[in-house]
Amino acid sequence: MPEMDGIALLKEIRGAGNEIPVVVISGGAPNAPLTYTAPLAATFGANMVVYKPFERAELLKAVDNVLST
């Protein structure tokens, strides 16, 4: 996203009091290991993180998981 990253968007969503399910799709933060994103996303209320590249089935499973909770 050109104006903000996914974590910033997640902070805005949660900061507005919105509790919608969120699946973060990440290619990893620049110059950071991929393991950095999941704990950070969880801190700000992401329900699940899917890393690029991913299979369609993996994304569908993540969406199904967050919608069923």
Phi and psi restraints in degrees (range 20) as a CNS / XPLOR table:
assign (resid 1 and name C) (resid 2 and name N)
       (resid 2 and name CA) (resid 2 and name C) 1.0 -70.2 20.0 2
assign (resid 2 and name N) (resid 2 and name CA)
       (resid 2 and name C) (resid 3 and name N) 1.0 -28.8 20.0 2
assign (resid 2 and name C) (resid 3 and name N)
       (resid 3 and name CA) (resid 3 and name C) 1.0 -97.8 20.0 2
assign (resid 3 and name N) (resid 3 and name CA)
       (resid 3 and name C) (resid 4 and name N) 1.0 -21.5 20.0 2
assign (resid 3 and name C) (resid 4 and name N)
       (resid 4 and name CA) (resid 4 and name C) 1.0 -159.7 20.0 2
assign (resid 4 and name N) (resid 4 and name CA)
       (resid 4 and name C) (resid 5 and name N) 1.0 159.5 20.0 2
assign (resid 4 and name C) (resid 5 and name N)
       (resid 5 and name CA) (resid 5 and name C) 1.0 -88.9 20.0 2
assign (resid 5 and name N) (resid 5 and name CA)
       (resid 5 and name C) (resid 6 and name N) 1.0 175.3 20.0 2
assign (resid 5 and name C) (resid 6 and name N)
       (resid 6 and name CA) (resid 6 and name C) 1.0 -63.4 20.0 2
assign (resid 6 and name N) (resid 6 and name CA)
       (resid 6 and name C) (resid 7 and name N) 1.0 -34.8 20.0 2
assign (resid 6 and name C) (resid 7 and name N)
       (resid 7 and name CA) (resid 7 and name C) 1.0 -67.1 20.0 2
assign (resid 7 and name N) (resid 7 and name CA)
       (resid 7 and name C) (resid 8 and name N) 1.0 -40.7 20.0 2
assign (resid 7 and name C) (resid 8 and name N)
       (resid 8 and name CA) (resid 8 and name C) 1.0 -63.1 20.0 2
assign (resid 8 and name N) (resid 8 and name CA)
       (resid 8 and name C) (resid 9 and name N) 1.0 -40.9 20.0 2
assign (resid 8 and name C) (resid 9 and name N)
       (resid 9 and name CA) (resid 9 and name C) 1.0 -63.4 20.0 2
assign (resid 9 and name N) (resid 9 and name CA)
       (resid 9 and name C) (resid 10 and name N) 1.0 -43.5 20.0 2
assign (resid 9 and name C) (resid 10 and name N)
       (resid 10 and name CA) (resid 10 and name C) 1.0 -60.2 20.0 2
assign (resid 10 and name N) (resid 10 and name CA)
       (resid 10 and name C) (resid 11 and name N) 1.0 -42.1 20.0 2
assign (resid 10 and name C) (resid 11 and name N)
       (resid 11 and name CA) (resid 11 and name C) 1.0 -60.1 20.0 2
assign (resid 11 and name N) (resid 11 and name CA)
       (resid 11 and name C) (resid 12 and name N) 1.0 -42.0 20.0 2
assign (resid 11 and name C) (resid 12 and name N)
       (resid 12 and name CA) (resid 12 and name C) 1.0 -65.5 20.0 2
assign (resid 12 and name N) (resid 12 and name CA)
       (resid 12 and name C) (resid 13 and name N) 1.0 -42.6 20.0 2
assign (resid 12 and name C) (resid 13 and name N)
       (resid 13 and name CA) (resid 13 and name C) 1.0 -60.2 20.0 2
assign (resid 13 and name N) (resid 13 and name CA)
       (resid 13 and name C) (resid 14 and name N) 1.0 -50.6 20.0 2
assign (resid 13 and name C) (resid 14 and name N)
       (resid 14 and name CA) (resid 14 and name C) 1.0 -71.1 20.0 2
assign (resid 14 and name N) (resid 14 and name CA)
       (resid 14 and name C) (resid 15 and name N) 1.0 -35.6 20.0 2
assign (resid 14 and name C) (resid 15 and name N)
       (resid 15 and name CA) (resid 15 and name C) 1.0 -63.8 20.0 2
assign (resid 15 and name N) (resid 15 and name CA)
       (resid 15 and name C) (resid 16 and name N) 1.0 -26.2 20.0 2
assign (resid 15 and name C) (resid 16 and name N)
       (resid 16 and name CA) (resid 16 and name C) 1.0 -84.1 20.0 2
assign (resid 16 and name N) (resid 16 and name CA)
       (resid 16 and name C) (resid 17 and name N) 1.0 1.7 20.0 2
assign (resid 16 and name C) (resid 17 and name N)
       (resid 17 and name CA) (resid 17 and name C) 1.0 83.0 20.0 2
assign (resid 17 and name N) (resid 17 and name CA)
       (resid 17 and name C) (resid 18 and name N) 1.0 12.1 20.0 2
assign (resid 17 and name C) (resid 18 and name N)
       (resid 18 and name CA) (resid 18 and name C) 1.0 -84.9 20.0 2
assign (resid 18 and name N) (resid 18 and name CA)
       (resid 18 and name C) (resid 19 and name N) 1.0 127.1 20.0 2
assign (resid 18 and name C) (resid 19 and name N)
       (resid 19 and name CA) (resid 19 and name C) 1.0 -107.8 20.0 2
assign (resid 19 and name N) (resid 19 and name CA)
       (resid 19 and name C) (resid 20 and name N) 1.0 24.8 20.0 2
assign (resid 19 and name C) (resid 20 and name N)
       (resid 20 and name CA) (resid 20 and name C) 1.0 -62.2 20.0 2
assign (resid 20 and name N) (resid 20 and name CA)
       (resid 20 and name C) (resid 21 and name N) 1.0 149.8 20.0 2
assign (resid 20 and name C) (resid 21 and name N)
       (resid 21 and name CA) (resid 21 and name C) 1.0 -64.6 20.0 2
assign (resid 21 and name N) (resid 21 and name CA)
       (resid 21 and name C) (resid 22 and name N) 1.0 139.9 20.0 2
assign (resid 21 and name C) (resid 22 and name N)
       (resid 22 and name CA) (resid 22 and name C) 1.0 -129.9 20.0 2
assign (resid 22 and name N) (resid 22 and name CA)
       (resid 22 and name C) (resid 23 and name N) 1.0 126.1 20.0 2
assign (resid 22 and name C) (resid 23 and name N)
       (resid 23 and name CA) (resid 23 and name C) 1.0 -108.8 20.0 2
assign (resid 23 and name N) (resid 23 and name CA)
       (resid 23 and name C) (resid 24 and name N) 1.0 118.6 20.0 2
assign (resid 23 and name C) (resid 24 and name N)
       (resid 24 and name CA) (resid 24 and name C) 1.0 -88.6 20.0 2
assign (resid 24 and name N) (resid 24 and name CA)
       (resid 24 and name C) (resid 25 and name N) 1.0 130.3 20.0 2
assign (resid 24 and name C) (resid 25 and name N)
       (resid 25 and name CA) (resid 25 and name C) 1.0 -106.5 20.0 2
assign (resid 25 and name N) (resid 25 and name CA)
       (resid 25 and name C) (resid 26 and name N) 1.0 121.6 20.0 2
assign (resid 25 and name C) (resid 26 and name N)
       (resid 26 and name CA) (resid 26 and name C) 1.0 -129.4 20.0 2
assign (resid 26 and name N) (resid 26 and name CA)
       (resid 26 and name C) (resid 27 and name N) 1.0 139.4 20.0 2
assign (resid 26 and name C) (resid 27 and name N)
       (resid 27 and name CA) (resid 27 and name C) 1.0 -100.5 20.0 2
assign (resid 27 and name N) (resid 27 and name CA)
       (resid 27 and name C) (resid 28 and name N) 1.0 2.8 20.0 2
assign (resid 27 and name C) (resid 28 and name N)
       (resid 28 and name CA) (resid 28 and name C) 1.0 94.3 20.0 2
assign (resid 28 and name N) (resid 28 and name CA)
       (resid 28 and name C) (resid 29 and name N) 1.0 148.8 20.0 2
assign (resid 28 and name C) (resid 29 and name N)
       (resid 29 and name CA) (resid 29 and name C) 1.0 -72.5 20.0 2
assign (resid 29 and name N) (resid 29 and name CA)
       (resid 29 and name C) (resid 30 and name N) 1.0 147.0 20.0 2
assign (resid 29 and name C) (resid 30 and name N)
       (resid 30 and name CA) (resid 30 and name C) 1.0 -55.8 20.0 2
assign (resid 30 and name N) (resid 30 and name CA)
       (resid 30 and name C) (resid 31 and name N) 1.0 133.3 20.0 2
assign (resid 30 and name C) (resid 31 and name N)
       (resid 31 and name CA) (resid 31 and name C) 1.0 60.4 20.0 2
assign (resid 31 and name N) (resid 31 and name CA)
       (resid 31 and name C) (resid 32 and name N) 1.0 23.2 20.0 2
assign (resid 31 and name C) (resid 32 and name N)
       (resid 32 and name CA) (resid 32 and name C) 1.0 -128.3 20.0 2
assign (resid 32 and name N) (resid 32 and name CA)
       (resid 32 and name C) (resid 33 and name N) 1.0 146.2 20.0 2
assign (resid 32 and name C) (resid 33 and name N)
       (resid 33 and name CA) (resid 33 and name C) 1.0 -66.8 20.0 2
assign (resid 33 and name N) (resid 33 and name CA)
       (resid 33 and name C) (resid 34 and name N) 1.0 153.0 20.0 2
assign (resid 33 and name C) (resid 34 and name N)
       (resid 34 and name CA) (resid 34 and name C) 1.0 -59.0 20.0 2
assign (resid 34 and name N) (resid 34 and name CA)
       (resid 34 and name C) (resid 35 and name N) 1.0 -27.8 20.0 2
assign (resid 34 and name C) (resid 35 and name N)
       (resid 35 and name CA) (resid 35 and name C) 1.0 -69.2 20.0 2
assign (resid 35 and name N) (resid 35 and name CA)
       (resid 35 and name C) (resid 36 and name N) 1.0 -10.4 20.0 2
assign (resid 35 and name C) (resid 36 and name N)
       (resid 36 and name CA) (resid 36 and name C) 1.0 -71.5 20.0 2
assign (resid 36 and name N) (resid 36 and name CA)
       (resid 36 and name C) (resid 37 and name N) 1.0 -36.6 20.0 2
assign (resid 36 and name C) (resid 37 and name N)
       (resid 37 and name CA) (resid 37 and name C) 1.0 -69.2 20.0 2
assign (resid 37 and name N) (resid 37 and name CA)
       (resid 37 and name C) (resid 38 and name N) 1.0 -45.7 20.0 2
assign (resid 37 and name C) (resid 38 and name N)
       (resid 38 and name CA) (resid 38 and name C) 1.0 -59.5 20.0 2
assign (resid 38 and name N) (resid 38 and name CA)
       (resid 38 and name C) (resid 39 and name N) 1.0 -50.8 20.0 2
assign (resid 38 and name C) (resid 39 and name N)
       (resid 39 and name CA) (resid 39 and name C) 1.0 -63.5 20.0 2
assign (resid 39 and name N) (resid 39 and name CA)
       (resid 39 and name C) (resid 40 and name N) 1.0 -37.7 20.0 2
assign (resid 39 and name C) (resid 40 and name N)
       (resid 40 and name CA) (resid 40 and name C) 1.0 -66.0 20.0 2
assign (resid 40 and name N) (resid 40 and name CA)
       (resid 40 and name C) (resid 41 and name N) 1.0 -44.7 20.0 2
assign (resid 40 and name C) (resid 41 and name N)
       (resid 41 and name CA) (resid 41 and name C) 1.0 -62.3 20.0 2
assign (resid 41 and name N) (resid 41 and name CA)
       (resid 41 and name C) (resid 42 and name N) 1.0 -41.2 20.0 2
assign (resid 41 and name C) (resid 42 and name N)
       (resid 42 and name CA) (resid 42 and name C) 1.0 -64.1 20.0 2
assign (resid 42 and name N) (resid 42 and name CA)
       (resid 42 and name C) (resid 43 and name N) 1.0 -38.0 20.0 2
assign (resid 42 and name C) (resid 43 and name N)
       (resid 43 and name CA) (resid 43 and name C) 1.0 -57.2 20.0 2
assign (resid 43 and name N) (resid 43 and name CA)
       (resid 43 and name C) (resid 44 and name N) 1.0 -37.5 20.0 2
assign (resid 43 and name C) (resid 44 and name N)
       (resid 44 and name CA) (resid 44 and name C) 1.0 -98.2 20.0 2
assign (resid 44 and name N) (resid 44 and name CA)
       (resid 44 and name C) (resid 45 and name N) 1.0 11.8 20.0 2
assign (resid 44 and name C) (resid 45 and name N)
       (resid 45 and name CA) (resid 45 and name C) 1.0 98.6 20.0 2
assign (resid 45 and name N) (resid 45 and name CA)
       (resid 45 and name C) (resid 46 and name N) 1.0 16.0 20.0 2
assign (resid 45 and name C) (resid 46 and name N)
       (resid 46 and name CA) (resid 46 and name C) 1.0 -69.2 20.0 2
assign (resid 46 and name N) (resid 46 and name CA)
       (resid 46 and name C) (resid 47 and name N) 1.0 141.2 20.0 2
assign (resid 46 and name C) (resid 47 and name N)
       (resid 47 and name CA) (resid 47 and name C) 1.0 -81.9 20.0 2
assign (resid 47 and name N) (resid 47 and name CA)
       (resid 47 and name C) (resid 48 and name N) 1.0 -29.4 20.0 2
assign (resid 47 and name C) (resid 48 and name N)
       (resid 48 and name CA) (resid 48 and name C) 1.0 -161.7 20.0 2
assign (resid 48 and name N) (resid 48 and name CA)
       (resid 48 and name C) (resid 49 and name N) 1.0 153.1 20.0 2
assign (resid 48 and name C) (resid 49 and name N)
       (resid 49 and name CA) (resid 49 and name C) 1.0 -122.4 20.0 2
assign (resid 49 and name N) (resid 49 and name CA)
       (resid 49 and name C) (resid 50 and name N) 1.0 133.8 20.0 2
assign (resid 49 and name C) (resid 50 and name N)
       (resid 50 and name CA) (resid 50 and name C) 1.0 -118.8 20.0 2
assign (resid 50 and name N) (resid 50 and name CA)
       (resid 50 and name C) (resid 51 and name N) 1.0 130.9 20.0 2
assign (resid 50 and name C) (resid 51 and name N)
       (resid 51 and name CA) (resid 51 and name C) 1.0 -98.9 20.0 2
assign (resid 51 and name N) (resid 51 and name CA)
       (resid 51 and name C) (resid 52 and name N) 1.0 140.0 20.0 2
assign (resid 51 and name C) (resid 52 and name N)
       (resid 52 and name CA) (resid 52 and name C) 1.0 -76.8 20.0 2
assign (resid 52 and name N) (resid 52 and name CA)
       (resid 52 and name C) (resid 53 and name N) 1.0 146.4 20.0 2
assign (resid 52 and name C) (resid 53 and name N)
       (resid 53 and name CA) (resid 53 and name C) 1.0 -76.2 20.0 2
assign (resid 53 and name N) (resid 53 and name CA)
       (resid 53 and name C) (resid 54 and name N) 1.0 150.0 20.0 2
assign (resid 53 and name C) (resid 54 and name N)
       (resid 54 and name CA) (resid 54 and name C) 1.0 -136.1 20.0 2
assign (resid 54 and name N) (resid 54 and name CA)
       (resid 54 and name C) (resid 55 and name N) 1.0 157.6 20.0 2
assign (resid 54 and name C) (resid 55 and name N)
       (resid 55 and name CA) (resid 55 and name C) 1.0 -85.6 20.0 2
assign (resid 55 and name N) (resid 55 and name CA)
       (resid 55 and name C) (resid 56 and name N) 1.0 150.1 20.0 2
assign (resid 55 and name C) (resid 56 and name N)
       (resid 56 and name CA) (resid 56 and name C) 1.0 -53.3 20.0 2
assign (resid 56 and name N) (resid 56 and name CA)
       (resid 56 and name C) (resid 57 and name N) 1.0 -42.6 20.0 2
assign (resid 56 and name C) (resid 57 and name N)
       (resid 57 and name CA) (resid 57 and name C) 1.0 -61.1 20.0 2
assign (resid 57 and name N) (resid 57 and name CA)
       (resid 57 and name C) (resid 58 and name N) 1.0 -35.3 20.0 2
assign (resid 57 and name C) (resid 58 and name N)
       (resid 58 and name CA) (resid 58 and name C) 1.0 -65.5 20.0 2
assign (resid 58 and name N) (resid 58 and name CA)
       (resid 58 and name C) (resid 59 and name N) 1.0 -43.3 20.0 2
assign (resid 58 and name C) (resid 59 and name N)
       (resid 59 and name CA) (resid 59 and name C) 1.0 -65.6 20.0 2
assign (resid 59 and name N) (resid 59 and name CA)
       (resid 59 and name C) (resid 60 and name N) 1.0 -43.7 20.0 2
assign (resid 59 and name C) (resid 60 and name N)
       (resid 60 and name CA) (resid 60 and name C) 1.0 -61.8 20.0 2
assign (resid 60 and name N) (resid 60 and name CA)
       (resid 60 and name C) (resid 61 and name N) 1.0 -38.6 20.0 2
assign (resid 60 and name C) (resid 61 and name N)
       (resid 61 and name CA) (resid 61 and name C) 1.0 -65.2 20.0 2
assign (resid 61 and name N) (resid 61 and name CA)
       (resid 61 and name C) (resid 62 and name N) 1.0 -41.7 20.0 2
assign (resid 61 and name C) (resid 62 and name N)
       (resid 62 and name CA) (resid 62 and name C) 1.0 -61.8 20.0 2
assign (resid 62 and name N) (resid 62 and name CA)
       (resid 62 and name C) (resid 63 and name N) 1.0 -45.8 20.0 2
assign (resid 62 and name C) (resid 63 and name N)
       (resid 63 and name CA) (resid 63 and name C) 1.0 -63.2 20.0 2
assign (resid 63 and name N) (resid 63 and name CA)
       (resid 63 and name C) (resid 64 and name N) 1.0 -44.2 20.0 2
assign (resid 63 and name C) (resid 64 and name N)
       (resid 64 and name CA) (resid 64 and name C) 1.0 -59.8 20.0 2
assign (resid 64 and name N) (resid 64 and name CA)
       (resid 64 and name C) (resid 65 and name N) 1.0 -42.8 20.0 2
assign (resid 64 and name C) (resid 65 and name N)
       (resid 65 and name CA) (resid 65 and name C) 1.0 -62.2 20.0 2
assign (resid 65 and name N) (resid 65 and name CA)
       (resid 65 and name C) (resid 66 and name N) 1.0 -44.6 20.0 2
assign (resid 65 and name C) (resid 66 and name N)
       (resid 66 and name CA) (resid 66 and name C) 1.0 -74.0 20.0 2
assign (resid 66 and name N) (resid 66 and name CA)
       (resid 66 and name C) (resid 67 and name N) 1.0 -28.5 20.0 2
assign (resid 66 and name C) (resid 67 and name N)
       (resid 67 and name CA) (resid 67 and name C) 1.0 -78.5 20.0 2
assign (resid 67 and name N) (resid 67 and name CA)
       (resid 67 and name C) (resid 68 and name N) 1.0 -20.5 20.0 2
assign (resid 67 and name C) (resid 68 and name N)
       (resid 68 and name CA) (resid 68 and name C) 1.0 -90.6 20.0 2
assign (resid 68 and name N) (resid 68 and name CA)
       (resid 68 and name C) (resid 69 and name N) 1.0 -2.7 20.0 2
